[in-house]
Amino acid sequence: MARLASSNRDAYDYLAESILAWPDQPTLADLMADAGWQAVAWRNICGGIVALHRAWKA
């Protein structure tokens, strides 16, 4: 809907594409662990629309 009302349609196309390309919570956690982060965990907030990932790195 926002794309229809926007004067910058390309921005909304980019936004939709980037959302689809972003990894889901378990995949992002795996990527973080592969990068050396430890105790990776996440919490869904806002009904799962947003996820907060946390970890630590020695």
PDB file of N, CA, C and O in Angstrom:
ATOM      1  N   MET A   1       0.824  -1.195   0.000  1.00  0.00           N
ATOM      2  CA  MET A   1       0.000   0.000   0.000  1.00  0.00           C
ATOM      3  C   MET A   1       0.869   1.260   0.000  1.00  0.00           C
ATOM      4  O   MET A   1       0.585   2.220  -0.716  1.00  0.00           O
ATOM      5  N   ALA A   2       1.918   1.244   0.803  1.00  0.00           N
ATOM      6  CA  ALA A   2       2.769   2.434   0.883  1.00  0.00           C
ATOM      7  C   ALA A   2       3.418   2.716  -0.460  1.00  0.00           C
ATOM      8  O   ALA A   2       3.602   3.872  -0.839  1.00  0.00           O
ATOM      9  N   ARG A   3       3.764   1.657  -1.177  1.00  0.00           N
ATOM     10  CA  ARG A   3       4.405   1.852  -2.482  1.00  0.00           C
ATOM     11  C   ARG A   3       3.472   2.578  -3.439  1.00  0.00           C
ATOM     12  O   ARG A   3       3.919   3.401  -4.238  1.00  0.00           O
ATOM     13  N   LEU A   4       2.192   2.284  -3.366  1.00  0.00           N
ATOM     14  CA  LEU A   4       1.227   2.933  -4.262  1.00  0.00           C
ATOM     15  C   LEU A   4       1.108   4.425  -3.980  1.00  0.00           C
ATOM     16  O   LEU A   4       0.893   5.221  -4.894  1.00  0.00           O
ATOM     17  N   ALA A   5       1.249   4.801  -2.709  1.00  0.00           N
ATOM     18  CA  ALA A   5       1.096   6.201  -2.334  1.00  0.00           C
ATOM     19  C   ALA A   5       2.417   6.965  -2.368  1.00  0.00           C
ATOM     20  O   ALA A   5       2.426   8.185  -2.205  1.00  0.00           O
ATOM     21  N   SER A   6       3.516   6.273  -2.576  1.00  0.00           N
ATOM     22  CA  SER A   6       4.823   6.909  -2.517  1.00  0.00           C
ATOM     23  C   SER A   6       5.230   7.499  -3.856  1.00  0.00           C
ATOM     24  O   SER A   6       4.841   7.012  -4.917  1.00  0.00           O
ATOM     25  N   SER A   7       6.020   8.555  -3.780  1.00  0.00           N
ATOM     26  CA  SER A   7       6.583   9.130  -4.994  1.00  0.00           C
ATOM     27  C   SER A   7       7.902   8.440  -5.358  1.00  0.00           C
ATOM     28  O   SER A   7       8.460   8.697  -6.425  1.00  0.00           O
ATOM     29  N   ASN A   8       8.404   7.562  -4.472  1.00  0.00           N
ATOM     30  CA  ASN A   8       9.664   6.875  -4.707  1.00  0.00           C
ATOM     31  C   ASN A   8       9.429   5.366  -4.675  1.00  0.00           C
ATOM     32  O   ASN A   8       9.742   4.700  -3.688  1.00  0.00           O
ATOM     33  N   ARG A   9       8.888   4.846  -5.741  1.00  0.00           N
ATOM     34  CA  ARG A   9       8.529   3.432  -5.816  1.00  0.00           C
ATOM     35  C   ARG A   9       9.753   2.515  -5.681  1.00  0.00           C
ATOM     36  O   ARG A   9       9.657   1.436  -5.096  1.00  0.00           O
ATOM     37  N   ASP A  10      10.894   2.941  -6.219  1.00  0.00           N
ATOM     38  CA  ASP A  10      12.104   2.122  -6.137  1.00  0.00           C
ATOM     39  C   ASP A  10      12.514   1.858  -4.694  1.00  0.00           C
ATOM     40  O   ASP A  10      13.011   0.777  -4.377  1.00  0.00           O
ATOM     41  N   ALA A  11      12.310   2.833  -3.824  1.00  0.00           N
ATOM     42  CA  ALA A  11      12.675   2.652  -2.417  1.00  0.00           C
ATOM     43  C   ALA A  11      11.868   1.524  -1.793  1.00  0.00           C
ATOM     44  O   ALA A  11      12.409   0.741  -1.013  1.00  0.00           O
ATOM     45  N   TYR A  12      10.607   1.430  -2.114  1.00  0.00           N
ATOM     46  CA  TYR A  12       9.774   0.370  -1.550  1.00  0.00           C
ATOM     47  C   TYR A  12      10.080  -0.978  -2.192  1.00  0.00           C
ATOM     48  O   TYR A  12       9.976  -2.011  -1.531  1.00  0.00           O
ATOM     49  N   ASP A  13      10.448  -0.985  -3.449  1.00  0.00           N
ATOM     50  CA  ASP A  13      10.889  -2.232  -4.077  1.00  0.00           C
ATOM     51  C   ASP A  13      12.139  -2.748  -3.384  1.00  0.00           C
ATOM     52  O   ASP A  13      12.251  -3.939  -3.092  1.00  0.00           O
ATOM     53  N   TYR A  14      13.088  -1.834  -3.120  1.00  0.00           N
ATOM     54  CA  TYR A  14      14.319  -2.211  -2.425  1.00  0.00           C
ATOM     55  C   TYR A  14      14.006  -2.738  -1.029  1.00  0.00           C
ATOM     56  O   TYR A  14      14.567  -3.748  -0.605  1.00  0.00           O
ATOM     57  N   LEU A  15      13.124  -2.066  -0.322  1.00  0.00           N
ATOM     58  CA  LEU A  15      12.766  -2.482   1.027  1.00  0.00           C
ATOM     59  C   LEU A  15      12.185  -3.891   1.029  1.00  0.00           C
ATOM     60  O   LEU A  15      12.579  -4.726   1.843  1.00  0.00           O
ATOM     61  N   ALA A  16      11.260  -4.156   0.130  1.00  0.00           N
ATOM     62  CA  ALA A  16      10.651  -5.489   0.054  1.00  0.00           C
ATOM     63  C   ALA A  16      11.696  -6.556  -0.282  1.00  0.00           C
ATOM     64  O   ALA A  16      11.680  -7.644   0.293  1.00  0.00           O
ATOM     65  N   GLU A  17      12.589  -6.251  -1.198  1.00  0.00           N
ATOM     66  CA  GLU A  17      13.637  -7.210  -1.577  1.00  0.00           C
ATOM     67  C   GLU A  17      14.593  -7.470  -0.420  1.00  0.00           C
ATOM     68  O   GLU A  17      14.998  -8.609  -0.191  1.00  0.00           O
ATOM     69  N   SER A  18      14.953  -6.426   0.304  1.00  0.00           N
ATOM     70  CA  SER A  18      15.896  -6.610   1.412  1.00  0.00           C
ATOM     71  C   SER A  18      15.260  -7.394   2.556  1.00  0.00           C
ATOM     72  O   SER A  18      15.945  -8.174   3.219  1.00  0.00           O
ATOM     73  N   ILE A  19      13.977  -7.205   2.796  1.00  0.00           N
ATOM     74  CA  ILE A  19      13.282  -7.983   3.825  1.00  0.00           C
ATOM     75  C   ILE A  19      13.269  -9.452   3.447  1.00  0.00           C
ATOM     76  O   ILE A  19      13.508 -10.311   4.295  1.00  0.00           O
ATOM     77  N   LEU A  20      12.995  -9.748   2.198  1.00  0.00           N
ATOM     78  CA  LEU A  20      12.971 -11.145   1.752  1.00  0.00           C
ATOM     79  C   LEU A  20      14.351 -11.790   1.803  1.00  0.00           C
ATOM     80  O   LEU A  20      14.462 -12.995   2.026  1.00  0.00           O
ATOM     81  N   ALA A  21      15.405 -10.996   1.596  1.00  0.00           N
ATOM     82  CA  ALA A  21      16.764 -11.534   1.582  1.00  0.00           C
ATOM     83  C   ALA A  21      17.343 -11.704   2.988  1.00  0.00           C
ATOM     84  O   ALA A  21      18.326 -12.426   3.157  1.00  0.00           O
ATOM     85  N   TRP A  22      16.760 -11.057   3.998  1.00  0.00           N
ATOM     86  CA  TRP A  22      17.302 -11.113   5.345  1.00  0.00           C
ATOM     87  C   TRP A  22      17.069 -12.499   5.925  1.00  0.00           C
ATOM     88  O   TRP A  22      15.985 -13.056   5.746  1.00  0.00           O
ATOM     89  N   PRO A  23      18.053 -13.078   6.619  1.00  0.00           N
ATOM     90  CA  PRO A  23      17.885 -14.420   7.176  1.00  0.00           C
ATOM     91  C   PRO A  23      16.887 -14.445   8.332  1.00  0.00           C
ATOM     92  O   PRO A  23      16.694 -13.449   9.029  1.00  0.00           O
ATOM     93  N   ASP A  24      16.261 -15.601   8.518  1.00  0.00           N
ATOM     94  CA  ASP A  24      15.357 -15.749   9.661  1.00  0.00           C
ATOM     95  C   ASP A  24      16.186 -15.863  10.942  1.00  0.00           C
ATOM     96  O   ASP A  24      17.415 -15.902  10.886  1.00  0.00           O
ATOM     97  N   GLN A  25      15.522 -15.917  12.084  1.00  0.00           N
ATOM     98  CA  GLN A  25      16.198 -15.881  13.366  1.00  0.00           C
ATOM     99  C   GLN A  25      17.219 -17.009  13.544  1.00  0.00           C
ATOM    100  O   GLN A  25      18.358 -16.730  13.918  1.00  0.00           O
ATOM    101  N   PRO A  26      16.853 -18.277  13.292  1.00  0.00           N
ATOM    102  CA  PRO A  26      17.846 -19.339  13.479  1.00  0.00           C
ATOM    103  C   PRO A  26      19.042 -19.211  12.522  1.00  0.00           C
ATOM    104  O   PRO A  26      20.178 -19.486  12.908  1.00  0.00           O
ATOM    105  N   THR A  27      18.791 -18.802  11.301  1.00  0.00           N
ATOM    106  CA  THR A  27      19.874 -18.659  10.332  1.00  0.00           C
ATOM    107  C   THR A  27      20.819 -17.532  10.733  1.00  0.00           C
ATOM    108  O   THR A  27      22.036 -17.684  10.631  1.00  0.00           O
ATOM    109  N   LEU A  28      20.278 -16.406  11.187  1.00  0.00           N
ATOM    110  CA  LEU A  28      21.127 -15.311  11.645  1.00  0.00           C
ATOM    111  C   LEU A  28      21.935 -15.743  12.863  1.00  0.00           C
ATOM    112  O   LEU A  28      23.113 -15.404  12.976  1.00  0.00           O
ATOM    113  N   ALA A  29      21.320 -16.478  13.764  1.00  0.00           N
ATOM    114  CA  ALA A  29      22.047 -16.978  14.940  1.00  0.00           C
ATOM    115  C   ALA A  29      23.197 -17.890  14.508  1.00  0.00           C
ATOM    116  O   ALA A  29      24.290 -17.812  15.068  1.00  0.00           O
ATOM    117  N   ASP A  30      22.962 -18.740  13.529  1.00  0.00           N
ATOM    118  CA  ASP A  30      24.019 -19.612  13.014  1.00  0.00           C
ATOM    119  C   ASP A  30      25.147 -18.800  12.386  1.00  0.00           C
ATOM    120  O   ASP A  30      26.318 -19.121  12.584  1.00  0.00           O
ATOM    121  N   LEU A  31      24.814 -17.761  11.639  1.00  0.00           N
ATOM    122  CA  LEU A  31      25.826 -16.902  11.036  1.00  0.00           C
ATOM    123  C   LEU A  31      26.665 -16.212  12.110  1.00  0.00           C
ATOM    124  O   LEU A  31      27.881 -16.083  11.966  1.00  0.00           O
ATOM    125  N   MET A  32      26.020 -15.777  13.171  1.00  0.00           N
ATOM    126  CA  MET A  32      26.742 -15.144  14.270  1.00  0.00           C
ATOM    127  C   MET A  32      27.692 -16.136  14.932  1.00  0.00           C
ATOM    128  O   MET A  32      28.841 -15.800  15.220  1.00  0.00           O
ATOM    129  N   ALA A  33      27.220 -17.351  15.172  1.00  0.00           N
ATOM    130  CA  ALA A  33      28.066 -18.384  15.780  1.00  0.00           C
ATOM    131  C   ALA A  33      29.236 -18.727  14.867  1.00  0.00           C
ATOM    132  O   ALA A  33      30.360 -18.906  15.337  1.00  0.00           O
ATOM    133  N   ASP A  34      28.979 -18.818  13.580  1.00  0.00           N
ATOM    134  CA  ASP A  34      30.052 -19.099  12.619  1.00  0.00           C
ATOM    135  C   ASP A  34      31.100 -17.995  12.600  1.00  0.00           C
ATOM    136  O   ASP A  34      32.260 -18.245  12.272  1.00  0.00           O
ATOM    137  N   ALA A  35      30.698 -16.772  12.950  1.00  0.00           N
ATOM    138  CA  ALA A  35      31.617 -15.639  12.983  1.00  0.00           C
ATOM    139  C   ALA A  35      32.376 -15.552  14.306  1.00  0.00           C
ATOM    140  O   ALA A  35      33.171 -14.633  14.507  1.00  0.00           O
ATOM    141  N   GLY A  36      32.137 -16.494  15.199  1.00  0.00           N
ATOM    142  CA  GLY A  36      32.885 -16.533  16.443  1.00  0.00           C
ATOM    143  C   GLY A  36      32.153 -16.043  17.674  1.00  0.00           C
ATOM    144  O   GLY A  36      32.720 -16.049  18.766  1.00  0.00           O
ATOM    145  N   TRP A  37      30.918 -15.622  17.529  1.00  0.00           N
ATOM    146  CA  TRP A  37      30.136 -15.194  18.690  1.00  0.00           C
ATOM    147  C   TRP A  37      29.679 -16.422  19.455  1.00  0.00           C
ATOM    148  O   TRP A  37      29.445 -17.477  18.866  1.00  0.00           O
ATOM    149  N   GLN A  38      29.553 -16.286  20.770  1.00  0.00           N
ATOM    150  CA  GLN A  38      29.178 -17.411  21.624  1.00  0.00           C
ATOM    151  C   GLN A  38      27.880 -17.119  22.352  1.00  0.00           C
ATOM    152  O   GLN A  38      27.472 -15.969  22.514  1.00  0.00           O
ATOM    153  N   ALA A  39      27.248 -18.193  22.783  1.00  0.00           N
ATOM    154  CA  ALA A  39      25.981 -18.094  23.524  1.00  0.00           C
ATOM    155  C   ALA A  39      24.966 -17.248  22.751  1.00  0.00           C
ATOM    156  O   ALA A  39      24.300 -16.384  23.320  1.00  0.00           O
ATOM    157  N   VAL A  40      24.863 -17.504  21.484  1.00  0.00           N
ATOM    158  CA  VAL A  40      23.940 -16.746  20.630  1.00  0.00           C
ATOM    159  C   VAL A  40      22.503 -17.142  20.966  1.00  0.00           C
ATOM    160  O   VAL A  40      22.175 -18.324  21.066  1.00  0.00           O
ATOM    161  N   ALA A  41      21.677 -16.151  21.133  1.00  0.00           N
ATOM    162  CA  ALA A  41      20.258 -16.387  21.410  1.00  0.00           C
ATOM    163  C   ALA A  41      19.471 -15.211  20.842  1.00  0.00           C
ATOM    164  O   ALA A  41      20.039 -14.172  20.506  1.00  0.00           O
ATOM    165  N   TRP A  42      18.183 -15.387  20.744  1.00  0.00           N
ATOM    166  CA  TRP A  42      17.345 -14.284  20.271  1.00  0.00           C
ATOM    167  C   TRP A  42      15.998 -14.338  20.953  1.00  0.00           C
ATOM    168  O   TRP A  42      15.582 -15.364  21.492  1.00  0.00           O
ATOM    169  N   ARG A  43      15.328 -13.194  20.911  1.00  0.00           N
ATOM    170  CA  ARG A  43      13.977 -13.096  21.445  1.00  0.00           C
ATOM    171  C   ARG A  43      13.134 -12.353  20.423  1.00  0.00           C
ATOM    172  O   ARG A  43      13.495 -11.265  19.973  1.00  0.00           O
ATOM    173  N   ASN A  44      12.014 -12.949  20.065  1.00  0.00           N
ATOM    174  CA  ASN A  44      11.069 -12.262  19.195  1.00  0.00           C
ATOM    175  C   ASN A  44      10.306 -11.238  20.025  1.00  0.00           C
ATOM    176  O   ASN A  44       9.861 -11.526  21.136  1.00  0.00           O
ATOM    177  N   ILE A  45      10.162 -10.049  19.472  1.00  0.00           N
ATOM    178  CA  ILE A  45       9.347  -9.023  20.108  1.00  0.00           C
ATOM    179  C   ILE A  45       8.379  -8.480  19.066  1.00  0.00           C
ATOM    180  O   ILE A  45       8.556  -8.715  17.870  1.00  0.00           O
ATOM    181  N   CYS A  46       7.393  -7.782  19.498  1.00  0.00           N
ATOM    182  CA  CYS A  46       6.366  -7.214  18.605  1.00  0.00           C
ATOM    183  C   CYS A  46       5.697  -8.320  17.787  1.00  0.00           C
ATOM    184  O   CYS A  46       5.440  -8.153  16.595  1.00  0.00           O
ATOM    185  N   GLY A  47       5.423  -9.433  18.432  1.00  0.00           N
ATOM    186  CA  GLY A  47       4.743 -10.526  17.740  1.00  0.00           C
ATOM    187  C   GLY A  47       5.592 -11.206  16.682  1.00  0.00           C
ATOM    188  O   GLY A  47       5.057 -11.834  15.768  1.00  0.00           O
ATOM    189  N   GLY A  48       6.914 -11.089  16.793  1.00  0.00           N
ATOM    190  CA  GLY A  48       7.797 -11.721  15.831  1.00  0.00           C
ATOM    191  C   GLY A  48       8.189 -10.826  14.670  1.00  0.00           C
ATOM    192  O   GLY A  48       8.967 -11.235  13.808  1.00  0.00           O
ATOM    193  N   ILE A  49       7.665  -9.617  14.636  1.00  0.00           N
ATOM    194  CA  ILE A  49       8.033  -8.676  13.575  1.00  0.00           C
ATOM    195  C   ILE A  49       9.479  -8.244  13.748  1.00  0.00           C
ATOM    196  O   ILE A  49      10.180  -7.978  12.772  1.00  0.00           O
ATOM    197  N   VAL A  50       9.919  -8.177  15.006  1.00  0.00           N
ATOM    198  CA  VAL A  50      11.277  -7.774  15.353  1.00  0.00           C
ATOM    199  C   VAL A  50      11.894  -8.881  16.194  1.00  0.00           C
ATOM    200  O   VAL A  50      11.215  -9.485  17.024  1.00  0.00           O
ATOM    201  N   ALA A  51      13.163  -9.148  15.985  1.00  0.00           N
ATOM    202  CA  ALA A  51      13.874 -10.104  16.823  1.00  0.00           C
ATOM    203  C   ALA A  51      15.141  -9.444  17.353  1.00  0.00           C
ATOM    204  O   ALA A  51      15.863  -8.773  16.616  1.00  0.00           O
ATOM    205  N   LEU A  52      15.394  -9.641  18.625  1.00  0.00           N
ATOM    206  CA  LEU A  52      16.587  -9.114  19.267  1.00  0.00           C
ATOM    207  C   LEU A  52      17.555 -10.273  19.469  1.00  0.00           C
ATOM    208  O   LEU A  52      17.288 -11.187  20.249  1.00  0.00           O
ATOM    209  N   HIS A  53      18.673 -10.229  18.767  1.00  0.00           N
ATOM    210  CA  HIS A  53      19.726 -11.247  18.905  1.00  0.00           C
ATOM    211  C   HIS A  53      20.754 -10.733  19.899  1.00  0.00           C
ATOM    212  O   HIS A  53      21.034  -9.536  19.967  1.00  0.00           O
ATOM    213  N   ARG A  54      21.310 -11.661  20.667  1.00  0.00           N
ATOM    214  CA  ARG A  54      22.363 -11.294  21.621  1.00  0.00           C
ATOM    215  C   ARG A  54      23.406 -12.400  21.645  1.00  0.00           C
ATOM    216  O   ARG A  54      23.107 -13.566  21.387  1.00  0.00           O
ATOM    217  N   ALA A  55      24.632 -12.013  21.960  1.00  0.00           N
ATOM    218  CA  ALA A  55      25.731 -12.955  22.040  1.00  0.00           C
ATOM    219  C   ALA A  55      26.913 -12.244  22.680  1.00  0.00           C
ATOM    220  O   ALA A  55      26.860 -11.044  22.948  1.00  0.00           O
ATOM    221  N   TRP A  56      27.961 -12.985  22.918  1.00  0.00           N
ATOM    222  CA  TRP A  56      29.189 -12.374  23.421  1.00  0.00           C
ATOM    223  C   TRP A  56      30.371 -12.964  22.664  1.00  0.00           C
ATOM    224  O   TRP A  56      30.317 -14.077  22.141  1.00  0.00           O
ATOM    225  N   LYS A  57      31.421 -12.189  22.628  1.00  0.00           N
ATOM    226  CA  LYS A  57      32.626 -12.606  21.934  1.00  0.00           C
ATOM    227  C   LYS A  57      33.825 -12.346  22.832  1.00  0.00           C
ATOM    228  O   LYS A  57      34.038 -11.229  23.303  1.00  0.00           O
ATOM    229  N   ALA A  58      34.598 -13.388  23.059  1.00  0.00           N
ATOM    230  CA  ALA A  58      35.744 -13.272  23.965  1.00  0.00           C
ATOM    231  C   ALA A  58      36.852 -12.460  23.328  1.00  0.00           C
ATOM    232  O   ALA A  58      37.898 -12.255  23.942  1.00  0.00           O
TER     233      ALA A  58
END
